[in-house]
Amino acid sequence: MLLSGMTPDAASSPHSLATASGLLLGAFGASAAVGTLLGWLAGSWSIGLLVGALAGIPLGIFSVYVVYSKEGSR
């Protein structure tokens, strides 16, 4: 039986590991999708996918940084 004072702090935080991984995957996937679409319009979807995926890595890291830096400033 868990008492209200015995719950872990991580469970009450809205920013968990699942949130971070969701932000990373969401930003990466969106960037790859946009890159693929733009590449397809330009005539080479595979190059667009590559460029979108390469741009998605720092975009995902930046999105996690922004969300978690706001949490730490409270």
CHARMM-style PDB file with segment names, atoms N, HN, CA, C and O in Angstrom:
ATOM      1  N   MET     1       0.843  -1.173   0.000  1.00  0.00      PROA
ATOM      2  CA  MET     1       0.000   0.000   0.000  1.00  0.00      PROA
ATOM      3  C   MET     1       0.892   1.241   0.000  1.00  0.00      PROA
ATOM      4  O   MET     1       1.761   1.392   0.859  1.00  0.00      PROA
ATOM      5  N   LEU     2       0.668   2.124  -0.969  1.00  0.00      PROA
ATOM      6  HN  LEU     2      -0.038   2.001  -1.666  1.00  0.00      PROA
ATOM      7  CA  LEU     2       1.446   3.354  -1.070  1.00  0.00      PROA
ATOM      8  C   LEU     2       0.696   4.490  -0.409  1.00  0.00      PROA
ATOM      9  O   LEU     2      -0.491   4.696  -0.663  1.00  0.00      PROA
ATOM     10  N   LEU     3       1.375   5.206   0.419  1.00  0.00      PROA
ATOM     11  HN  LEU     3       2.340   5.038   0.625  1.00  0.00      PROA
ATOM     12  CA  LEU     3       0.804   6.401   1.013  1.00  0.00      PROA
ATOM     13  C   LEU     3       1.128   7.590   0.123  1.00  0.00      PROA
ATOM     14  O   LEU     3       2.061   7.530  -0.678  1.00  0.00      PROA
ATOM     15  N   SER     4       0.371   8.664   0.254  1.00  0.00      PROA
ATOM     16  HN  SER     4      -0.388   8.713   0.904  1.00  0.00      PROA
ATOM     17  CA  SER     4       0.576   9.799  -0.641  1.00  0.00      PROA
ATOM     18  C   SER     4       1.976  10.393  -0.506  1.00  0.00      PROA
ATOM     19  O   SER     4       2.487  10.943  -1.482  1.00  0.00      PROA
ATOM     20  N   GLY     5       2.602  10.310   0.629  1.00  0.00      PROA
ATOM     21  HN  GLY     5       2.187   9.863   1.422  1.00  0.00      PROA
ATOM     22  CA  GLY     5       3.938  10.838   0.817  1.00  0.00      PROA
ATOM     23  C   GLY     5       5.030   9.917   0.297  1.00  0.00      PROA
ATOM     24  O   GLY     5       6.199  10.302   0.259  1.00  0.00      PROA
ATOM     25  N   MET     6       4.662   8.699  -0.106  1.00  0.00      PROA
ATOM     26  HN  MET     6       3.713   8.386  -0.075  1.00  0.00      PROA
ATOM     27  CA  MET     6       5.650   7.727  -0.535  1.00  0.00      PROA
ATOM     28  C   MET     6       5.781   7.622  -2.048  1.00  0.00      PROA
ATOM     29  O   MET     6       6.544   6.793  -2.544  1.00  0.00      PROA
ATOM     30  N   THR     7       5.061   8.434  -2.775  1.00  0.00      PROA
ATOM     31  HN  THR     7       4.441   9.107  -2.372  1.00  0.00      PROA
ATOM     32  CA  THR     7       5.156   8.353  -4.228  1.00  0.00      PROA
ATOM     33  C   THR     7       6.460   8.977  -4.692  1.00  0.00      PROA
ATOM     34  O   THR     7       6.903   9.969  -4.113  1.00  0.00      PROA
ATOM     35  N   PRO     8       7.078   8.429  -5.710  1.00  0.00      PROA
ATOM     36  CA  PRO     8       8.337   8.989  -6.200  1.00  0.00      PROA
ATOM     37  C   PRO     8       8.112  10.334  -6.885  1.00  0.00      PROA
ATOM     38  O   PRO     8       7.055  10.576  -7.466  1.00  0.00      PROA
ATOM     39  N   ASP     9       9.112  11.202  -6.811  1.00  0.00      PROA
ATOM     40  HN  ASP     9       9.972  11.006  -6.339  1.00  0.00      PROA
ATOM     41  CA  ASP     9       9.012  12.525  -7.423  1.00  0.00      PROA
ATOM     42  C   ASP     9       8.906  12.446  -8.937  1.00  0.00      PROA
ATOM     43  O   ASP     9       8.237  13.279  -9.549  1.00  0.00      PROA
ATOM     44  N   ALA    10       9.548  11.470  -9.548  1.00  0.00      PROA
ATOM     45  HN  ALA    10      10.091  10.794  -9.050  1.00  0.00      PROA
ATOM     46  CA  ALA    10       9.539  11.362 -11.006  1.00  0.00      PROA
ATOM     47  C   ALA    10       8.134  11.079 -11.535  1.00  0.00      PROA
ATOM     48  O   ALA    10       7.790  11.510 -12.635  1.00  0.00      PROA
ATOM     49  N   ALA    11       7.334  10.371 -10.776  1.00  0.00      PROA
ATOM     50  HN  ALA    11       7.613  10.020  -9.882  1.00  0.00      PROA
ATOM     51  CA  ALA    11       5.987  10.051 -11.245  1.00  0.00      PROA
ATOM     52  C   ALA    11       5.094  11.276 -11.251  1.00  0.00      PROA
ATOM     53  O   ALA    11       4.175  11.358 -12.065  1.00  0.00      PROA
ATOM     54  N   SER    12       5.340  12.236 -10.360  1.00  0.00      PROA
ATOM     55  HN  SER    12       6.086  12.170  -9.698  1.00  0.00      PROA
ATOM     56  CA  SER    12       4.507  13.431 -10.319  1.00  0.00      PROA
ATOM     57  C   SER    12       4.948  14.479 -11.334  1.00  0.00      PROA
ATOM     58  O   SER    12       4.208  15.425 -11.603  1.00  0.00      PROA
ATOM     59  N   SER    13       6.130  14.327 -11.893  1.00  0.00      PROA
ATOM     60  HN  SER    13       6.732  13.559 -11.674  1.00  0.00      PROA
ATOM     61  CA  SER    13       6.647  15.284 -12.869  1.00  0.00      PROA
ATOM     62  C   SER    13       6.029  15.023 -14.234  1.00  0.00      PROA
ATOM     63  O   SER    13       5.973  13.877 -14.679  1.00  0.00      PROA
ATOM     64  N   PRO    14       5.560  16.083 -14.910  1.00  0.00      PROA
ATOM     65  CA  PRO    14       4.991  15.873 -16.240  1.00  0.00      PROA
ATOM     66  C   PRO    14       6.053  15.571 -17.288  1.00  0.00      PROA
ATOM     67  O   PRO    14       5.745  15.063 -18.367  1.00  0.00      PROA
ATOM     68  N   HSD    15       7.313  15.888 -16.963  1.00  0.00      PROA
ATOM     69  HN  HSD    15       7.563  16.301 -16.087  1.00  0.00      PROA
ATOM     70  CA  HSD    15       8.392  15.654 -17.917  1.00  0.00      PROA
ATOM     71  C   HSD    15       9.159  14.403 -17.512  1.00  0.00      PROA
ATOM     72  O   HSD    15      10.011  14.432 -16.624  1.00  0.00      PROA
ATOM     73  N   SER    16       8.842  13.329 -18.174  1.00  0.00      PROA
ATOM     74  HN  SER    16       8.150  13.306 -18.896  1.00  0.00      PROA
ATOM     75  CA  SER    16       9.493  12.069 -17.862  1.00  0.00      PROA
ATOM     76  C   SER    16      10.361  11.655 -19.039  1.00  0.00      PROA
ATOM     77  O   SER    16      10.491  12.381 -20.025  1.00  0.00      PROA
ATOM     78  N   LEU    17      10.937  10.499 -18.917  1.00  0.00      PROA
ATOM     79  HN  LEU    17      10.831   9.909 -18.116  1.00  0.00      PROA
ATOM     80  CA  LEU    17      11.751   9.964 -20.007  1.00  0.00      PROA
ATOM     81  C   LEU    17      10.894   9.720 -21.247  1.00  0.00      PROA
ATOM     82  O   LEU    17      11.368   9.877 -22.372  1.00  0.00      PROA
ATOM     83  N   ALA    18       9.636   9.338 -21.044  1.00  0.00      PROA
ATOM     84  HN  ALA    18       9.251   9.211 -20.130  1.00  0.00      PROA
ATOM     85  CA  ALA    18       8.741   9.126 -22.183  1.00  0.00      PROA
ATOM     86  C   ALA    18       8.470  10.435 -22.911  1.00  0.00      PROA
ATOM     87  O   ALA    18       8.351  10.446 -24.136  1.00  0.00      PROA
ATOM     88  N   THR    19       8.374  11.529 -22.180  1.00  0.00      PROA
ATOM     89  HN  THR    19       8.471  11.520 -21.185  1.00  0.00      PROA
ATOM     90  CA  THR    19       8.168  12.831 -22.807  1.00  0.00      PROA
ATOM     91  C   THR    19       9.379  13.208 -23.641  1.00  0.00      PROA
ATOM     92  O   THR    19       9.233  13.685 -24.766  1.00  0.00      PROA
ATOM     93  N   ALA    20      10.562  13.001 -23.107  1.00  0.00      PROA
ATOM     94  HN  ALA    20      10.681  12.613 -22.193  1.00  0.00      PROA
ATOM     95  CA  ALA    20      11.785  13.345 -23.835  1.00  0.00      PROA
ATOM     96  C   ALA    20      11.917  12.509 -25.105  1.00  0.00      PROA
ATOM     97  O   ALA    20      12.233  13.037 -26.171  1.00  0.00      PROA
ATOM     98  N   SER    21      11.678  11.219 -24.989  1.00  0.00      PROA
ATOM     99  HN  SER    21      11.421  10.790 -24.123  1.00  0.00      PROA
ATOM    100  CA  SER    21      11.811  10.369 -26.177  1.00  0.00      PROA
ATOM    101  C   SER    21      10.716  10.677 -27.198  1.00  0.00      PROA
ATOM    102  O   SER    21      10.948  10.588 -28.403  1.00  0.00      PROA
ATOM    103  N   GLY    22       9.536  11.035 -26.724  1.00  0.00      PROA
ATOM    104  HN  GLY    22       9.347  11.107 -25.745  1.00  0.00      PROA
ATOM    105  CA  GLY    22       8.475  11.423 -27.650  1.00  0.00      PROA
ATOM    106  C   GLY    22       8.812  12.699 -28.396  1.00  0.00      PROA
ATOM    107  O   GLY    22       8.545  12.815 -29.592  1.00  0.00      PROA
ATOM    108  N   LEU    23       9.399  13.658 -27.688  1.00  0.00      PROA
ATOM    109  HN  LEU    23       9.615  13.564 -26.716  1.00  0.00      PROA
ATOM    110  CA  LEU    23       9.829  14.893 -28.346  1.00  0.00      PROA
ATOM    111  C   LEU    23      10.919  14.623 -29.378  1.00  0.00      PROA
ATOM    112  O   LEU    23      10.881  15.153 -30.489  1.00  0.00      PROA
ATOM    113  N   LEU    24      11.886  13.798 -29.000  1.00  0.00      PROA
ATOM    114  HN  LEU    24      11.917  13.368 -28.098  1.00  0.00      PROA
ATOM    115  CA  LEU    24      12.964  13.466 -29.934  1.00  0.00      PROA
ATOM    116  C   LEU    24      12.429  12.781 -31.186  1.00  0.00      PROA
ATOM    117  O   LEU    24      12.752  13.175 -32.306  1.00  0.00      PROA
ATOM    118  N   LEU    25      11.612  11.755 -30.988  1.00  0.00      PROA
ATOM    119  HN  LEU    25      11.350  11.435 -30.077  1.00  0.00      PROA
ATOM    120  CA  LEU    25      11.074  11.013 -32.129  1.00  0.00      PROA
ATOM    121  C   LEU    25      10.104  11.849 -32.960  1.00  0.00      PROA
ATOM    122  O   LEU    25      10.086  11.750 -34.187  1.00  0.00      PROA
ATOM    123  N   GLY    26       9.298  12.671 -32.287  1.00  0.00      PROA
ATOM    124  HN  GLY    26       9.313  12.751 -31.291  1.00  0.00      PROA
ATOM    125  CA  GLY    26       8.355  13.512 -33.014  1.00  0.00      PROA
ATOM    126  C   GLY    26       9.042  14.548 -33.880  1.00  0.00      PROA
ATOM    127  O   GLY    26       8.673  14.739 -35.039  1.00  0.00      PROA
ATOM    128  N   ALA    27      10.043  15.220 -33.321  1.00  0.00      PROA
ATOM    129  HN  ALA    27      10.343  15.065 -32.379  1.00  0.00      PROA
ATOM    130  CA  ALA    27      10.773  16.231 -34.087  1.00  0.00      PROA
ATOM    131  C   ALA    27      11.554  15.587 -35.224  1.00  0.00      PROA
ATOM    132  O   ALA    27      11.595  16.117 -36.334  1.00  0.00      PROA
ATOM    133  N   PHE    28      12.171  14.448 -34.945  1.00  0.00      PROA
ATOM    134  HN  PHE    28      12.137  14.018 -34.043  1.00  0.00      PROA
ATOM    135  CA  PHE    28      12.916  13.741 -35.987  1.00  0.00      PROA
ATOM    136  C   PHE    28      11.993  13.272 -37.109  1.00  0.00      PROA
ATOM    137  O   PHE    28      12.295  13.454 -38.289  1.00  0.00      PROA
ATOM    138  N   GLY    29      10.870  12.670 -36.735  1.00  0.00      PROA
ATOM    139  HN  GLY    29      10.625  12.522 -35.777  1.00  0.00      PROA
ATOM    140  CA  GLY    29       9.923  12.173 -37.739  1.00  0.00      PROA
ATOM    141  C   GLY    29       9.306  13.285 -38.569  1.00  0.00      PROA
ATOM    142  O   GLY    29       9.150  13.150 -39.782  1.00  0.00      PROA
ATOM    143  N   ALA    30       8.957  14.385 -37.914  1.00  0.00      PROA
ATOM    144  HN  ALA    30       9.084  14.496 -36.928  1.00  0.00      PROA
ATOM    145  CA  ALA    30       8.378  15.514 -38.650  1.00  0.00      PROA
ATOM    146  C   ALA    30       9.392  16.117 -39.607  1.00  0.00      PROA
ATOM    147  O   ALA    30       9.055  16.458 -40.740  1.00  0.00      PROA
ATOM    148  N   SER    31      10.614  16.246 -39.159  1.00  0.00      PROA
ATOM    149  HN  SER    31      10.888  15.968 -38.238  1.00  0.00      PROA
ATOM    150  CA  SER    31      11.654  16.791 -40.017  1.00  0.00      PROA
ATOM    151  C   SER    31      11.933  15.866 -41.205  1.00  0.00      PROA
ATOM    152  O   SER    31      12.104  16.334 -42.330  1.00  0.00      PROA
ATOM    153  N   ALA    32      11.978  14.577 -40.958  1.00  0.00      PROA
ATOM    154  HN  ALA    32      11.839  14.196 -40.044  1.00  0.00      PROA
ATOM    155  CA  ALA    32      12.199  13.615 -42.040  1.00  0.00      PROA
ATOM    156  C   ALA    32      11.030  13.632 -43.033  1.00  0.00      PROA
ATOM    157  O   ALA    32      11.239  13.524 -44.241  1.00  0.00      PROA
ATOM    158  N   ALA    33       9.812  13.766 -42.526  1.00  0.00      PROA
ATOM    159  HN  ALA    33       9.643  13.854 -41.545  1.00  0.00      PROA
ATOM    160  CA  ALA    33       8.642  13.807 -43.404  1.00  0.00      PROA
ATOM    161  C   ALA    33       8.636  15.069 -44.267  1.00  0.00      PROA
ATOM    162  O   ALA    33       8.352  15.012 -45.464  1.00  0.00      PROA
ATOM    163  N   VAL    34       8.950  16.199 -43.653  1.00  0.00      PROA
ATOM    164  HN  VAL    34       9.181  16.245 -42.681  1.00  0.00      PROA
ATOM    165  CA  VAL    34       9.001  17.453 -44.423  1.00  0.00      PROA
ATOM    166  C   VAL    34      10.121  17.389 -45.458  1.00  0.00      PROA
ATOM    167  O   VAL    34       9.944  17.813 -46.600  1.00  0.00      PROA
ATOM    168  N   GLY    35      11.270  16.859 -45.055  1.00  0.00      PROA
ATOM    169  HN  GLY    35      11.414  16.514 -44.128  1.00  0.00      PROA
ATOM    170  CA  GLY    35      12.380  16.708 -46.001  1.00  0.00      PROA
ATOM    171  C   GLY    35      12.031  15.797 -47.160  1.00  0.00      PROA
ATOM    172  O   GLY    35      12.388  16.073 -48.305  1.00  0.00      PROA
ATOM    173  N   THR    36      11.332  14.709 -46.864  1.00  0.00      PROA
ATOM    174  HN  THR    36      11.042  14.485 -45.933  1.00  0.00      PROA
ATOM    175  CA  THR    36      10.910  13.787 -47.917  1.00  0.00      PROA
ATOM    176  C   THR    36       9.943  14.457 -48.876  1.00  0.00      PROA
ATOM    177  O   THR    36      10.054  14.298 -50.092  1.00  0.00      PROA
ATOM    178  N   LEU    37       8.993  15.208 -48.327  1.00  0.00      PROA
ATOM    179  HN  LEU    37       8.903  15.336 -47.339  1.00  0.00      PROA
ATOM    180  CA  LEU    37       8.027  15.912 -49.168  1.00  0.00      PROA
ATOM    181  C   LEU    37       8.720  16.945 -50.059  1.00  0.00      PROA
ATOM    182  O   LEU    37       8.447  17.022 -51.256  1.00  0.00      PROA
ATOM    183  N   LEU    38       9.609  17.730 -49.472  1.00  0.00      PROA
ATOM    184  HN  LEU    38       9.831  17.667 -48.498  1.00  0.00      PROA
ATOM    185  CA  LEU    38      10.323  18.728 -50.271  1.00  0.00      PROA
ATOM    186  C   LEU    38      11.246  18.074 -51.299  1.00  0.00      PROA
ATOM    187  O   LEU    38      11.380  18.561 -52.421  1.00  0.00      PROA
ATOM    188  N   GLY    39      11.872  16.981 -50.913  1.00  0.00      PROA
ATOM    189  HN  GLY    39      11.763  16.585 -50.001  1.00  0.00      PROA
ATOM    190  CA  GLY    39      12.704  16.247 -51.859  1.00  0.00      PROA
ATOM    191  C   GLY    39      11.901  15.650 -52.993  1.00  0.00      PROA
ATOM    192  O   GLY    39      12.353  15.638 -54.138  1.00  0.00      PROA
ATOM    193  N   TRP    40      10.715  15.157 -52.688  1.00  0.00      PROA
ATOM    194  HN  TRP    40      10.347  15.167 -51.758  1.00  0.00      PROA
ATOM    195  CA  TRP    40       9.835  14.597 -53.719  1.00  0.00      PROA
ATOM    196  C   TRP    40       9.408  15.689 -54.697  1.00  0.00      PROA
ATOM    197  O   TRP    40       9.361  15.473 -55.908  1.00  0.00      PROA
ATOM    198  N   LEU    41       9.095  16.870 -54.148  1.00  0.00      PROA
ATOM    199  HN  LEU    41       9.133  17.046 -53.164  1.00  0.00      PROA
ATOM    200  CA  LEU    41       8.725  17.987 -55.026  1.00  0.00      PROA
ATOM    201  C   LEU    41       9.899  18.434 -55.887  1.00  0.00      PROA
ATOM    202  O   LEU    41       9.704  18.900 -57.009  1.00  0.00      PROA
ATOM    203  N   ALA    42      11.110  18.296 -55.371  1.00  0.00      PROA
ATOM    204  HN  ALA    42      11.268  17.918 -54.459  1.00  0.00      PROA
ATOM    205  CA  ALA    42      12.304  18.691 -56.122  1.00  0.00      PROA
ATOM    206  C   ALA    42      12.794  17.594 -57.063  1.00  0.00      PROA
ATOM    207  O   ALA    42      13.647  17.841 -57.916  1.00  0.00      PROA
ATOM    208  N   GLY    43      12.255  16.374 -56.907  1.00  0.00      PROA
ATOM    209  HN  GLY    43      11.563  16.174 -56.214  1.00  0.00      PROA
ATOM    210  CA  GLY    43      12.611  15.304 -57.825  1.00  0.00      PROA
ATOM    211  C   GLY    43      13.399  14.160 -57.228  1.00  0.00      PROA
ATOM    212  O   GLY    43      13.657  13.180 -57.927  1.00  0.00      PROA
ATOM    213  N   SER    44      13.798  14.238 -55.963  1.00  0.00      PROA
ATOM    214  HN  SER    44      13.589  15.034 -55.396  1.00  0.00      PROA
ATOM    215  CA  SER    44      14.544  13.157 -55.341  1.00  0.00      PROA
ATOM    216  C   SER    44      14.130  13.024 -53.880  1.00  0.00      PROA
ATOM    217  O   SER    44      14.678  13.694 -53.004  1.00  0.00      PROA
ATOM    218  N   TRP    45      13.158  12.152 -53.630  1.00  0.00      PROA
ATOM    219  HN  TRP    45      12.714  11.608 -54.341  1.00  0.00      PROA
ATOM    220  CA  TRP    45      12.646  12.007 -52.271  1.00  0.00      PROA
ATOM    221  C   TRP    45      13.695  11.434 -51.326  1.00  0.00      PROA
ATOM    222  O   TRP    45      13.690  11.740 -50.133  1.00  0.00      PROA
ATOM    223  N   SER    46      14.604  10.596 -51.858  1.00  0.00      PROA
ATOM    224  HN  SER    46      14.607  10.347 -52.827  1.00  0.00      PROA
ATOM    225  CA  SER    46      15.599   9.974 -50.982  1.00  0.00      PROA
ATOM    226  C   SER    46      16.608  10.996 -50.455  1.00  0.00      PROA
ATOM    227  O   SER    46      17.014  10.923 -49.296  1.00  0.00      PROA
ATOM    228  N   ILE    47      17.007  11.933 -51.288  1.00  0.00      PROA
ATOM    229  HN  ILE    47      16.676  11.992 -52.230  1.00  0.00      PROA
ATOM    230  CA  ILE    47      17.909  12.991 -50.815  1.00  0.00      PROA
ATOM    231  C   ILE    47      17.178  13.881 -49.807  1.00  0.00      PROA
ATOM    232  O   ILE    47      17.760  14.299 -48.806  1.00  0.00      PROA
ATOM    233  N   GLY    48      15.917  14.166 -50.072  1.00  0.00      PROA
ATOM    234  HN  GLY    48      15.444  13.827 -50.886  1.00  0.00      PROA
ATOM    235  CA  GLY    48      15.126  14.958 -49.136  1.00  0.00      PROA
ATOM    236  C   GLY    48      14.980  14.274 -47.791  1.00  0.00      PROA
ATOM    237  O   GLY    48      15.047  14.924 -46.747  1.00  0.00      PROA
ATOM    238  N   LEU    49      14.781  12.959 -47.812  1.00  0.00      PROA
ATOM    239  HN  LEU    49      14.727  12.431 -48.659  1.00  0.00      PROA
ATOM    240  CA  LEU    49      14.698  12.193 -46.563  1.00  0.00      PROA
ATOM    241  C   LEU    49      16.009  12.266 -45.792  1.00  0.00      PROA
ATOM    242  O   LEU    49      16.007  12.439 -44.573  1.00  0.00      PROA
ATOM    243  N   LEU    50      17.117  12.135 -46.493  1.00  0.00      PROA
ATOM    244  HN  LEU    50      17.119  11.995 -47.483  1.00  0.00      PROA
ATOM    245  CA  LEU    50      18.425  12.208 -45.854  1.00  0.00      PROA
ATOM    246  C   LEU    50      18.654  13.581 -45.223  1.00  0.00      PROA
ATOM    247  O   LEU    50      19.087  13.677 -44.075  1.00  0.00      PROA
ATOM    248  N   VAL    51      18.363  14.631 -45.971  1.00  0.00      PROA
ATOM    249  HN  VAL    51      18.011  14.552 -46.903  1.00  0.00      PROA
ATOM    250  CA  VAL    51      18.553  15.985 -45.447  1.00  0.00      PROA
ATOM    251  C   VAL    51      17.608  16.245 -44.274  1.00  0.00      PROA
ATOM    252  O   VAL    51      18.010  16.838 -43.274  1.00  0.00      PROA
ATOM    253  N   GLY    52      16.361  15.807 -44.393  1.00  0.00      PROA
ATOM    254  HN  GLY    52      16.034  15.325 -45.206  1.00  0.00      PROA
ATOM    255  CA  GLY    52      15.402  15.978 -43.306  1.00  0.00      PROA
ATOM    256  C   GLY    52      15.807  15.215 -42.058  1.00  0.00      PROA
ATOM    257  O   GLY    52      15.655  15.717 -40.944  1.00  0.00      PROA
ATOM    258  N   ALA    53      16.318  14.014 -42.235  1.00  0.00      PROA
ATOM    259  HN  ALA    53      16.442  13.606 -43.139  1.00  0.00      PROA
ATOM    260  CA  ALA    53      16.762  13.222 -41.082  1.00  0.00      PROA
ATOM    261  C   ALA    53      17.975  13.855 -40.421  1.00  0.00      PROA
ATOM    262  O   ALA    53      18.070  13.881 -39.194  1.00  0.00      PROA
ATOM    263  N   LEU    54      18.897  14.364 -41.216  1.00  0.00      PROA
ATOM    264  HN  LEU    54      18.820  14.343 -42.213  1.00  0.00      PROA
ATOM    265  CA  LEU    54      20.074  15.023 -40.644  1.00  0.00      PROA
ATOM    266  C   LEU    54      19.689  16.311 -39.918  1.00  0.00      PROA
ATOM    267  O   LEU    54      20.288  16.652 -38.898  1.00  0.00      PROA
ATOM    268  N   ALA    55      18.705  17.016 -40.432  1.00  0.00      PROA
ATOM    269  HN  ALA    55      18.218  16.739 -41.261  1.00  0.00      PROA
ATOM    270  CA  ALA    55      18.240  18.231 -39.757  1.00  0.00      PROA
ATOM    271  C   ALA    55      17.403  17.882 -38.527  1.00  0.00      PROA
ATOM    272  O   ALA    55      17.337  18.677 -37.589  1.00  0.00      PROA
ATOM    273  N   GLY    56      16.775  16.733 -38.511  1.00  0.00      PROA
ATOM    274  HN  GLY    56      16.828  16.087 -39.272  1.00  0.00      PROA
ATOM    275  CA  GLY    56      15.909  16.332 -37.404  1.00  0.00      PROA
ATOM    276  C   GLY    56      16.657  15.996 -36.129  1.00  0.00      PROA
ATOM    277  O   GLY    56      16.094  16.103 -35.040  1.00  0.00      PROA
ATOM    278  N   ILE    57      17.907  15.595 -36.241  1.00  0.00      PROA
ATOM    279  HN  ILE    57      18.364  15.508 -37.126  1.00  0.00      PROA
ATOM    280  CA  ILE    57      18.676  15.236 -35.045  1.00  0.00      PROA
ATOM    281  C   ILE    57      18.898  16.460 -34.152  1.00  0.00      PROA
ATOM    282  O   ILE    57      18.534  16.418 -32.976  1.00  0.00      PROA
ATOM    283  N   PRO    58      19.479  17.542 -34.664  1.00  0.00      PROA
ATOM    284  CA  PRO    58      19.622  18.710 -33.774  1.00  0.00      PROA
ATOM    285  C   PRO    58      18.290  19.356 -33.414  1.00  0.00      PROA
ATOM    286  O   PRO    58      18.160  19.938 -32.337  1.00  0.00      PROA
ATOM    287  N   LEU    59      17.303  19.261 -34.295  1.00  0.00      PROA
ATOM    288  HN  LEU    59      17.409  18.788 -35.170  1.00  0.00      PROA
ATOM    289  CA  LEU    59      15.982  19.810 -33.991  1.00  0.00      PROA
ATOM    290  C   LEU    59      15.352  19.069 -32.810  1.00  0.00      PROA
ATOM    291  O   LEU    59      14.756  19.699 -31.937  1.00  0.00      PROA
ATOM    292  N   GLY    60      15.477  17.758 -32.775  1.00  0.00      PROA
ATOM    293  HN  GLY    60      15.961  17.247 -33.485  1.00  0.00      PROA
ATOM    294  CA  GLY    60      14.956  16.973 -31.661  1.00  0.00      PROA
ATOM    295  C   GLY    60      15.666  17.284 -30.365  1.00  0.00      PROA
ATOM    296  O   GLY    60      15.029  17.418 -29.320  1.00  0.00      PROA
ATOM    297  N   ILE    61      16.979  17.400 -30.423  1.00  0.00      PROA
ATOM    298  HN  ILE    61      17.497  17.291 -31.271  1.00  0.00      PROA
ATOM    299  CA  ILE    61      17.747  17.737 -29.223  1.00  0.00      PROA
ATOM    300  C   ILE    61      17.365  19.118 -28.717  1.00  0.00      PROA
ATOM    301  O   ILE    61      17.215  19.319 -27.512  1.00  0.00      PROA
ATOM    302  N   PHE    62      17.208  20.069 -29.626  1.00  0.00      PROA
ATOM    303  HN  PHE    62      17.330  19.906 -30.605  1.00  0.00      PROA
ATOM    304  CA  PHE    62      16.835  21.423 -29.240  1.00  0.00      PROA
ATOM    305  C   PHE    62      15.441  21.463 -28.610  1.00  0.00      PROA
ATOM    306  O   PHE    62      15.223  22.182 -27.635  1.00  0.00      PROA
ATOM    307  N   SER    63      14.502  20.699 -29.160  1.00  0.00      PROA
ATOM    308  HN  SER    63      14.679  20.115 -29.952  1.00  0.00      PROA
ATOM    309  CA  SER    63      13.150  20.700 -28.599  1.00  0.00      PROA
ATOM    310  C   SER    63      13.134  20.138 -27.179  1.00  0.00      PROA
ATOM    311  O   SER    63      12.415  20.654 -26.324  1.00  0.00      PROA
ATOM    312  N   VAL    64      13.905  19.101 -26.916  1.00  0.00      PROA
ATOM    313  HN  VAL    64      14.489  18.682 -27.611  1.00  0.00      PROA
ATOM    314  CA  VAL    64      13.994  18.558 -25.562  1.00  0.00      PROA
ATOM    315  C   VAL    64      14.663  19.574 -24.638  1.00  0.00      PROA
ATOM    316  O   VAL    64      14.234  19.750 -23.497  1.00  0.00      PROA
ATOM    317  N   TYR    65      15.699  20.233 -25.118  1.00  0.00      PROA
ATOM    318  HN  TYR    65      16.047  20.090 -26.044  1.00  0.00      PROA
ATOM    319  CA  TYR    65      16.384  21.246 -24.315  1.00  0.00      PROA
ATOM    320  C   TYR    65      15.441  22.375 -23.926  1.00  0.00      PROA
ATOM    321  O   TYR    65      15.447  22.819 -22.778  1.00  0.00      PROA
ATOM    322  N   VAL    66      14.633  22.842 -24.870  1.00  0.00      PROA
ATOM    323  HN  VAL    66      14.629  22.481 -25.803  1.00  0.00      PROA
ATOM    324  CA  VAL    66      13.714  23.947 -24.595  1.00  0.00      PROA
ATOM    325  C   VAL    66      12.682  23.539 -23.551  1.00  0.00      PROA
ATOM    326  O   VAL    66      12.420  24.299 -22.620  1.00  0.00      PROA
ATOM    327  N   VAL    67      12.099  22.366 -23.687  1.00  0.00      PROA
ATOM    328  HN  VAL    67      12.313  21.748 -24.444  1.00  0.00      PROA
ATOM    329  CA  VAL    67      11.066  21.923 -22.748  1.00  0.00      PROA
ATOM    330  C   VAL    67      11.653  21.711 -21.359  1.00  0.00      PROA
ATOM    331  O   VAL    67      11.058  22.137 -20.369  1.00  0.00      PROA
ATOM    332  N   TYR    68      12.794  21.067 -21.272  1.00  0.00      PROA
ATOM    333  HN  TYR    68      13.277  20.721 -22.076  1.00  0.00      PROA
ATOM    334  CA  TYR    68      13.372  20.783 -19.966  1.00  0.00      PROA
ATOM    335  C   TYR    68      14.020  21.995 -19.325  1.00  0.00      PROA
ATOM    336  O   TYR    68      14.109  22.051 -18.099  1.00  0.00      PROA
ATOM    337  N   SER    69      14.480  22.972 -20.105  1.00  0.00      PROA
ATOM    338  HN  SER    69      14.408  22.927 -21.101  1.00  0.00      PROA
ATOM    339  CA  SER    69      15.046  24.177 -19.505  1.00  0.00      PROA
ATOM    340  C   SER    69      13.937  25.035 -18.899  1.00  0.00      PROA
ATOM    341  O   SER    69      14.167  25.726 -17.907  1.00  0.00      PROA
ATOM    342  N   LYS    70      12.750  25.000 -19.477  1.00  0.00      PROA
ATOM    343  HN  LYS    70      12.563  24.438 -20.283  1.00  0.00      PROA
ATOM    344  CA  LYS    70      11.607  25.706 -18.880  1.00  0.00      PROA
ATOM    345  C   LYS    70      11.205  25.051 -17.567  1.00  0.00      PROA
ATOM    346  O   LYS    70      10.803  25.747 -16.635  1.00  0.00      PROA
ATOM    347  N   GLU    71      11.303  23.750 -17.472  1.00  0.00      PROA
ATOM    348  HN  GLU    71      11.631  23.185 -18.229  1.00  0.00      PROA
ATOM    349  CA  GLU    71      10.957  23.026 -16.255  1.00  0.00      PROA
ATOM    350  C   GLU    71      11.923  23.369 -15.122  1.00  0.00      PROA
ATOM    351  O   GLU    71      11.513  23.506 -13.970  1.00  0.00      PROA
ATOM    352  N   GLY    72      13.197  23.505 -15.454  1.00  0.00      PROA
ATOM    353  HN  GLY    72      13.530  23.394 -16.390  1.00  0.00      PROA
ATOM    354  CA  GLY    72      14.188  23.780 -14.428  1.00  0.00      PROA
ATOM    355  C   GLY    72      14.166  25.206 -13.920  1.00  0.00      PROA
ATOM    356  O   GLY    72      14.684  25.479 -12.837  1.00  0.00      PROA
ATOM    357  N   SER    73      13.579  26.125 -14.674  1.00  0.00      PROA
ATOM    358  HN  SER    73      13.158  25.904 -15.553  1.00  0.00      PROA
ATOM    359  CA  SER    73      13.576  27.532 -14.264  1.00  0.00      PROA
ATOM    360  C   SER    73      12.438  27.869 -13.329  1.00  0.00      PROA
ATOM    361  O   SER    73      12.373  28.996 -12.839  1.00  0.00      PROA
ATOM    362  N   ARG    74      11.545  26.946 -13.062  1.00  0.00      PROA
ATOM    363  HN  ARG    74      11.598  26.030 -13.461  1.00  0.00      PROA
ATOM    364  CA  ARG    74      10.406  27.201 -12.171  1.00  0.00      PROA
ATOM    365  C   ARG    74      10.796  27.174 -10.750  1.00  0.00      PROA
ATOM    366  OT1 ARG    74       9.953  27.370  -9.874  1.00  0.00      PROA
TER     367      ARG     74
END
